[in-house]
Amino acid sequence: MDISPFSLRGQVALVTGATGGLGAAIVRALAAAGADIAIADLPARHAAAVPLAADVAAFGRRAVFVPLDVTDVSSINEAFARAEDGLGPLGIAVANAGVNIRKPGLDLTEAEWDTVIDINLKGVFFTCQAAGRRMVPRGHGSIVAIASQHGLVATPRSPAYSAAKAGVVNLVRSLAVDWAPLGVRVNAVGPTFVETGLTRDYLGDPAVRAEIVGKIPLGRLGKPEEVAHAVLFLASPASSLVTGSCLVADGGWTAV
Ligand SMILES: NC(=O)c1ccc[n+]([C@@H]2O[C@H](COP(=O)([O-])OP(=O)(O)OC[C@H]3O[C@@H](n4cnc5c(N)ncnc54)[C@H](O)[C@@H]3O)[C@@H](O)[C@H]2O)c1
């Protein structure tokens, strides 16, 4: 028997945006801790899910790919149903899928605003709802949404992203209050800059990169596995007293 409070042995987790930079690290961390994983991502990411599922198998855990587009609520519900058909009842869900369109507020179009808000805020809510509808009747579960340090402080030229991430920080508080008496915890993780598909071009500018690293008291960018370890804590019984929180994994950015 594994008595570590960080163990997820016997649990099933669904991760959205699972084949991206942070998503894949989250999948590996949860599988390493003992969870079977539903790898949820856009249908076009199916090929990227194959090596990730092999990583999960290397930890002795099961993985299924469940296609979804978090802007389409019915596809979210189908993905949760497929995940449970393949792996059994879900105890953990990670709402990680996200995008950014980095543009000044004077130029951002309505369509661009809608894209960012639909994926980063509406998509997170309906992912949480699909998870809650399964977990609440069973009386237990842990939901983790990936917010950002930019849900707490601003980042230049990202008004929709900053608004959506701030929305996620208060969304998890709202759901946490509603579902705490029903046994389901809801938290967020707020990462600093990590080099992934989301940030690679932006961080590719040496001046931008130096400016960003200069704002991080620990003096370096985050690593995907450092964000994943924060998610693991919130997903696991180790955080049994924690709900409605945003755990910043930001190298001290928001402490300044
Ligand atoms: N990388 C960073 O510096 C950073 C910092 C703070 C927060 N975040 C957040 O972390 C999360 C993951 O970002 P990342 O850095 O891994 O980016 P990424 O671009 O590497 O991965 C994003 C993932 O989301 C998926 N996705 C996009 N639109 C989707 C949709 N409509 N439906 C389903 N899946 C969709 C993509 O297919 C991809 O797998 C995002 O919410 C992002 O805002 C990232």
The ligand as a Tripos MOL2 file, in Angstrom:
@<TRIPOS>MOLECULE
LIG
   44    48     1     0     0
SMALL
NO_CHARGES

@<TRIPOS>ATOM
      1 N1          3.9910   28.6900  -21.0100 N.am      1 LIG1
      2 C1          3.8370   29.6780  -20.1490 C.2       1 LIG1
      3 O1          4.7220   30.5380  -19.9560 O.2       1 LIG1
      4 C2          2.5600   29.7820  -19.3540 C.ar      1 LIG1
      5 C3          2.5430   30.6370  -18.2480 C.ar      1 LIG1
      6 C4          1.3700   30.7570  -17.5120 C.ar      1 LIG1
      7 C5          0.2600   30.0280  -17.8610 C.ar      1 LIG1
      8 N2          0.3130   29.1960  -18.9390 N.ar      1 LIG1
      9 C6         -0.9050   28.4450  -19.2620 C.3       1 LIG1
     10 O2         -0.6110   27.0910  -19.3050 O.3       1 LIG1
     11 C7         -1.5430   26.4220  -20.1670 C.3       1 LIG1
     12 C8         -0.7810   25.5300  -21.1340 C.3       1 LIG1
     13 O3          0.0110   26.3550  -21.9720 O.3       1 LIG1
     14 P1          1.3700   25.8640  -22.6530 P.3       1 LIG1
     15 O4          2.4040   26.8290  -22.2690 O.co2     1 LIG1
     16 O5          1.5830   24.4150  -22.3940 O.co2     1 LIG1
     17 O6          1.0040   26.1260  -24.1860 O.3       1 LIG1
     18 P2          1.0710   25.1530  -25.4510 P.3       1 LIG1
     19 O7          0.7550   26.0180  -26.6090 O.co2     1 LIG1
     20 O8          2.3320   24.3740  -25.4470 O.co2     1 LIG1
     21 O9         -0.1350   24.1280  -25.1920 O.3       1 LIG1
     22 C9         -1.4810   24.5350  -25.2720 C.3       1 LIG1
     23 C10        -2.3390   23.2910  -25.4750 C.3       1 LIG1
     24 O10        -3.7130   23.6770  -25.5010 O.3       1 LIG1
     25 C11        -4.3370   23.0030  -26.5850 C.3       1 LIG1
     26 N3         -5.4900   23.7640  -27.0570 N.ar      1 LIG1
     27 C12        -5.5080   24.9960  -27.6440 C.ar      1 LIG1
     28 N4         -6.7600   25.3250  -27.9740 N.ar      1 LIG1
     29 C13        -7.5580   24.3050  -27.5870 C.ar      1 LIG1
     30 C14        -8.9380   24.0490  -27.6670 C.ar      1 LIG1
     31 N5         -9.7770   24.9270  -28.2290 N.pl3     1 LIG1
     32 N6         -9.4140   22.8850  -27.1750 N.ar      1 LIG1
     33 C15        -8.5780   21.9750  -26.6180 C.ar      1 LIG1
     34 N7         -7.2490   22.1470  -26.5150 N.ar      1 LIG1
     35 C16        -6.7540   23.2980  -27.0090 C.ar      1 LIG1
     36 C17        -3.2530   22.9040  -27.6650 C.3       1 LIG1
     37 O11        -3.5530   21.8940  -28.6210 O.3       1 LIG1
     38 C18        -2.0410   22.5750  -26.8110 C.3       1 LIG1
     39 O12        -1.9160   21.1970  -26.5710 O.3       1 LIG1
     40 C19        -2.3520   27.5370  -20.8360 C.3       1 LIG1
     41 O13        -3.5840   27.6850  -20.1540 O.3       1 LIG1
     42 C20        -1.4830   28.7560  -20.6340 C.3       1 LIG1
     43 O14        -2.2190   29.9470  -20.6400 O.3       1 LIG1
     44 C21         1.4310   29.0440  -19.6780 C.ar      1 LIG1
@<TRIPOS>BOND
     1     1     2 1
     2     2     3 2
     3     2     4 1
     4     4     5 ar
     5     4    44 ar
     6     5     6 ar
     7     6     7 ar
     8     7     8 ar
     9     8     9 1
    10     8    44 ar
    11     9    10 1
    12     9    42 1
    13    10    11 1
    14    11    12 1
    15    11    40 1
    16    12    13 1
    17    13    14 1
    18    14    15 2
    19    14    16 1
    20    14    17 1
    21    17    18 1
    22    18    19 2
    23    18    20 1
    24    18    21 1
    25    21    22 1
    26    22    23 1
    27    23    24 1
    28    23    38 1
    29    24    25 1
    30    25    26 1
    31    25    36 1
    32    26    27 ar
    33    26    35 ar
    34    27    28 ar
    35    28    29 ar
    36    29    30 ar
    37    29    35 ar
    38    30    31 1
    39    30    32 ar
    40    32    33 ar
    41    33    34 ar
    42    34    35 ar
    43    36    37 1
    44    36    38 1
    45    38    39 1
    46    40    41 1
    47    40    42 1
    48    42    43 1
@<TRIPOS>SUBSTRUCTURE
     1 LIG1         1 GROUP 0 **** ****
